[in-house]
């Protein structure tokens, strides 16, 4: 980042861990590998991850992002984003003779499997999450007849179930841990026999980044979270910082979005980034802060992360040939 100069008393507390989680890293690399292996274009259903910079960078390399499977030409390759999709989307892809790559985060896939298992056992499933979020849409699609969305504690009063002794809660993976448990507590008060999933559905990366933000909030007068406004986990980190006592916290995509007036009277800035954010964007914010006297950077480490996920198995096949075969099957080889 070059030479940084610090003004007396001004510093930056840099969160660790921050940025890319294993699921995001896997999804982004999957798009890059698919472009390298099969050539452009590679269609991606919805943004591969919720970050403007990542999406723009991949578009320049030949990725085409679409909102509906119907927008993908017959015989093309389509990738499903890290947030996951409902079974109906897989059916749409098959009907459209598309070769598919599933880049769903394995932790989201785990929640999908839990939904299927509990639905098979005829449980009512209370899915804690935000209406309209891609992950919630995908999970709900696994067992629509059994799943009821609970969008925070205020939703609990109107929740009804068939049998209070056969009810379980599941969760969107990117929520605030504290908010989720507040909702769970309210649900347990209404349904004392509520069953919890076999493991915590809030993903390790979401928890770790929120714990780090709480630590920053202890000493920082201002917390800056690098992330996009459609990124659930990034939005939650701003909320967590404020709830933990930070006098101010803001979400920015790029350093250019920082308002210099935020620095008035601030000696310590806390800096972190959402799970979909590459470190290059954090480096730009550090340079921006350094130019304004905040060159003393101290890393605040609250956890080690060593989790990695293998790439989607579809990247080990010749998908172009598979797509051509699907089209030939429909047209009778013509």
Secondary structure, 3 states (H helix, E strand, C coil): CCCCCCCCCCEEEEEECCCCCHHHHHHHHHHHHHHHHHCCCEEEECCCCCCHHHHHHHHHHCEEEECCHHHCCCCCEEEECCCCCCHHHHHHHHHCCCEEEECCCHHHHHHHHHHHHHHHCCCEEEEECCCCCHHHHHHHCCCCCCEEEECCHHHHHHCCCCCCCCEEEEECCCCCHHHHHHHHHHHHHHCCCCEECCCCCCCHHHHHHHHHHHHHHCCCCEEEEECCCCCHHHHHHHHHHHHCCCCEEEEECCHHHCCHHHHCCCCEEEEEECCCCCHHHHHHHHHHHHCCCCCEEEEEECCCCCCCCCCCHHHHCCHHHHHHHHHHHHHCCC
